[in-house]
Amino acid sequence: MKLLIINNLNSGYGEGSVYDFMRAFARENDELVVRNVIHTTDMIRHLRDADQFDMVVAAGDDDTISKISFFLADTQIPILPYPSGTANLIAQNLFLPNEPHALAKLARECKTLDFDVGQLTVDGKNWGFGCNAGAGYSTKISKEAMATRKSLGPFAYIGAALTNFKPQLSQFEIELKDKTIKTEGVGVMLLNFAKIGLDLSVAHNNRPRDGKFEVVILKGKTALKYVPALTAAALDRAIEFPDRSDALEIHISSYVKVTADPAMEIQIDGKAISINTPFEAKVLKHGVKYVVDDECLKNYSETE
């Protein structure tokens, strides 16, 4: 097999497990091409010949994997989301292992399933996202967590949420495919995958293959207002607990346009992009072909 490995040197804890993956995968006549990048690298120039490979291994954080997924959208080139970031939400949502030998086995078997990818547009420029994007409170949390996420992992985001006890409140106009909503809140999130870390799902269902986002309006005015929603998400793993409290208002749509007054800063897959609302977003249904295992196939094959 011929693999193109895009390895983000800045991602995660710098343990370099992708090199163990390469040793575990390699057999006679295999060709493994490694292209090392950092977060500021123009990823596109490293992917222009991706169609000459059997698979692209996207080794990095969720931002790295999402950029690669968006650039290769609708090409049918298999992508292995290699979890070498701190949160690794895409890999979590796909039920992927994080051990390099297990990932090498998946790459060799090359079982695939098509998933949706999001496209967010501001002033004519497009960004792709795999897990979620949004504006407001989620952006503030993402920025605050940057300083501690390598030491605290996903718990950095909980600390950042509690530190920002009373986030900015804005007036929203949210245009969906079939209706327009006018309301107020501290943020808006668009979910492709529902899990946001610690095995907690914001939305009750996780349907990243149905061509639609869960559009979550964050209406709680203080951090404590979200405790019941997080409790409900935790209980989802044990019993049916659909109520996410009145802190969250959830809608379903394949298209979203968000205007906020005052304007709110935007985040994509946990990274602030220094751009404010308004934004538009749409779903590229089945746009990305991920390499997956049997557990992922079992959970998602029928979720359309």
C-alpha positions in Angstrom: 0.0 0.0 0.0 1.0 3.6 -0.5 0.3 6.0 2.3 0.5 9.7 2.5 1.1 10.7 6.2 0.5 14.4 7.1 2.1 14.7 10.5 1.4 17.9 12.6 4.5 18.3 14.8 2.6 20.9 17.0 -0.3 18.6 17.9 -0.9 17.0 21.3 1.9 16.0 23.7 4.7 15.5 21.2 5.0 11.7 21.9 5.4 10.9 18.2 3.2 7.7 18.2 2.7 8.1 14.5 6.3 6.7 14.0 5.3 3.6 16.0 2.3 3.4 13.6 4.6 3.5 10.6 6.8 0.7 12.0 3.7 -1.4 12.8 2.2 -0.9 9.4 5.2 -1.3 7.1 5.5 -4.4 4.9 7.5 -5.3 1.8 6.7 -3.0 -1.2 4.8 -0.5 0.9 5.5 3.2 0.3 5.1 5.6 3.3 5.5 9.3 2.5 5.6 11.6 5.5 5.1 15.3 5.2 5.6 17.2 8.5 3.5 20.3 9.1 2.8 22.8 11.9 -0.5 24.7 12.5 0.5 27.6 10.3 1.6 25.4 7.3 -0.4 25.6 4.1 -1.8 22.1 4.2 -3.1 22.3 0.6 0.2 22.1 -1.1 1.0 18.8 0.7 -2.3 17.3 -0.5 -2.3 18.1 -4.2 -1.1 14.7 -5.2 -3.2 12.8 -2.6 -5.0 10.9 -5.3 -1.8 9.1 -6.1 -2.0 7.3 -2.7 -4.2 4.5 -1.3 -4.9 6.5 1.9 -4.1 9.7 3.6 -3.2 9.4 7.3 -4.2 12.7 9.0 -2.0 12.7 12.2 -2.8 15.6 14.4 -5.5 17.4 16.3 -9.1 17.9 15.2 -8.2 21.1 13.4 -5.6 19.2 11.3 -8.0 16.4 10.5 -10.8 18.8 9.6 -8.6 20.8 7.3 -7.5 17.6 5.5 -11.1 16.3 5.4 -12.4 19.5 3.9 -9.7 19.8 1.2 -10.3 16.2 0.2 -14.1 16.4 0.4 -15.9 14.5 -2.4 -12.7 13.0 -3.7 -13.4 9.5 -2.2 -9.8 9.3 -1.0 -9.8 7.3 2.3 -8.6 9.3 5.3 -7.5 7.7 8.6 -8.0 10.3 11.4 -4.9 9.5 13.5 -5.6 10.9 17.0 -2.4 12.7 18.1 -4.0 15.9 19.5 -5.2 16.6 23.1 -8.9 16.2 22.7 -9.2 13.9 19.5 -13.0 14.4 19.3 -13.2 13.2 15.7 -11.5 9.9 16.6 -13.7 9.6 19.8 -16.9 10.1 17.8 -15.7 7.4 15.3 -14.9 4.9 18.1 -11.3 4.7 16.9 -8.5 3.2 19.1 -5.6 5.4 20.0 -3.0 2.7 20.1 -0.6 2.8 17.0 -0.6 -1.0 16.4 -4.4 -1.1 16.4 -4.5 1.9 14.0 -2.0 0.2 11.7 -4.3 -2.8 11.6 -7.3 -0.6 10.6 -5.2 1.1 7.9 -4.2 -2.3 6.5 -7.9 -3.5 6.4 -9.1 -0.2 5.0 -12.8 -0.5 5.9 -14.4 2.9 5.2 -17.6 4.8 5.7 -18.7 8.2 4.4 -19.4 11.0 6.8 -20.7 14.6 6.6 -18.3 17.5 6.8 -19.3 21.1 7.5 -18.5 24.2 5.5 -18.6 27.6 7.2 -18.4 30.8 5.2 -17.5 34.4 6.2 -17.2 37.2 3.7 -16.8 34.6 0.8 -14.0 32.6 2.5 -14.7 29.0 3.4 -13.5 26.8 6.4 -14.2 23.2 6.9 -15.1 21.6 10.2 -15.5 18.0 11.3 -17.0 18.1 14.8 -18.4 21.5 15.5 -18.2 25.2 14.8 -19.9 28.2 16.5 -19.6 31.6 18.0 -19.7 33.2 21.4 -19.3 31.2 24.6 -17.7 28.2 22.9 -15.1 30.4 21.3 -14.3 32.1 24.6 -13.9 28.6 26.3 -11.6 27.4 23.4 -9.3 30.4 23.7 -9.1 30.2 27.5 -8.3 26.5 27.4 -5.4 26.8 25.0 -2.9 27.6 27.7 -3.7 24.5 29.8 -5.0 21.9 27.4 -1.6 20.1 27.0 -1.4 19.6 30.8 -5.1 19.1 31.6 -6.4 17.6 28.3 -10.3 17.9 28.0 -10.6 19.1 31.6 -9.0 22.4 30.4 -12.3 23.2 28.7 -14.3 22.6 31.9 -12.0 25.0 33.8 -12.3 27.6 31.1 -16.1 27.4 31.2 -16.2 27.9 34.9 -13.7 30.8 34.7 -16.0 32.6 32.2 -18.9 32.6 34.6 -21.0 35.2 32.9 -20.4 35.3 29.1 -21.5 38.0 26.7 -25.2 38.0 25.8 -26.3 38.8 22.2 -29.4 39.1 20.1 -29.5 36.4 17.4 -31.2 36.1 14.1 -30.7 32.5 13.0 -31.9 31.5 9.5 -32.4 27.8 9.0 -33.5 26.0 5.9 -37.2 26.1 6.8 -37.5 29.0 9.3 -35.9 32.0 10.9 -35.4 32.3 14.7 -35.0 35.5 16.7 -33.8 35.0 20.2 -31.0 35.9 22.7 -28.2 33.8 24.0 -24.5 33.6 24.8 -23.5 31.4 21.8 -24.5 29.2 18.9 -22.9 25.8 18.1 -23.3 23.7 15.0 -22.7 20.1 15.7 -21.8 17.5 13.1 -20.6 15.0 15.6 -22.4 15.4 19.0 -19.7 14.3 21.4 -17.7 17.2 22.8 -15.3 15.4 25.1 -15.3 13.2 28.2 -17.8 11.0 26.2 -20.5 13.6 26.6 -23.0 14.4 23.8 -24.5 17.9 23.6 -27.4 16.6 21.4 -29.4 13.4 22.3 -28.6 11.8 18.9 -25.3 11.6 17.1 -26.1 11.5 13.4 -23.1 12.7 11.4 -24.3 11.0 8.1 -27.8 12.6 7.8 -26.8 15.8 5.9 -27.9 18.0 8.8 -26.4 19.9 11.7 -27.7 20.1 15.3 -28.0 23.8 15.8 -27.6 24.5 19.5 -28.5 27.9 20.9 -26.8 28.5 24.3 -29.4 30.4 26.3 -28.1 30.0 29.8 -26.7 33.4 31.0 -24.2 31.9 33.5 -21.9 28.8 33.6 -24.0 27.2 36.3 -27.0 27.1 33.9 -25.3 24.4 31.9 -24.8 22.0 34.8 -28.2 20.3 34.3 -27.4 19.9 30.5 -24.1 18.2 31.3 -25.8 16.0 33.9 -28.3 14.9 31.2 -25.5 14.2 28.8 -23.8 12.0 31.3 -27.0 10.1 32.1 -27.5 9.4 28.4 -24.9 6.7 28.6 -27.0 4.8 31.2 -30.6 5.7 30.7 -32.8 7.7 28.3 -32.7 11.3 29.5 -33.7 13.5 26.6 -34.1 16.8 28.5 -31.1 19.1 28.0 -32.7 21.8 30.3 -33.8 25.2 29.1 -30.2 26.4 28.8 -30.0 24.7 25.4 -32.4 25.1 22.5 -31.7 22.6 19.7 -32.8 22.7 16.0 -32.0 20.6 13.0 -31.0 22.0 9.6 -28.7 21.5 6.6 -28.2 25.3 6.3 -27.6 27.9 8.9 -27.0 31.7 8.8 -26.2 33.4 12.1 -26.2 37.1 12.8 -25.4 38.4 16.3 -25.7 41.8 17.9 -23.2 42.5 19.4 -21.1 40.4 17.0 -19.4 37.2 18.4 -16.1 35.6 17.7 -16.1 32.3 15.7 -14.4 29.0 16.6 -14.0 25.9 14.4 -13.3 22.5 15.9 -12.0 24.2 19.1 -9.9 26.9 17.6 -10.7 30.6 17.4 -10.2 32.0 13.9 -10.1 35.7 14.9 -13.2 36.4 12.7 -16.7 37.5 13.9 -20.3 36.8 13.0 -22.2 36.9 10.7 -21.5 33.5 9.2 -23.2 30.9 6.9 -22.8 27.1 7.1 -23.9 24.1 5.1 -23.4 20.4 5.2 -21.4 18.5 2.6 -23.3 15.2 2.9 -21.1 12.1 2.9 -18.2 14.4 1.8 -15.4 12.6 3.6 -14.5 8.9 3.5 -13.0 7.8 6.9 -11.1 4.6 7.7 -13.1 3.0 10.5 -13.4 -0.2 12.6 -16.3 -2.6 13.1 -17.6 -0.8 16.1 -17.9 2.4 14.0 -19.6 0.5 11.2 -22.1 -1.0 13.6 -23.0 2.4 15.2 -23.2 4.5 12.0 -24.1 2.3 9.0 -27.8 2.9 9.4 -27.7 6.5 10.7 -28.8 8.5 7.6 
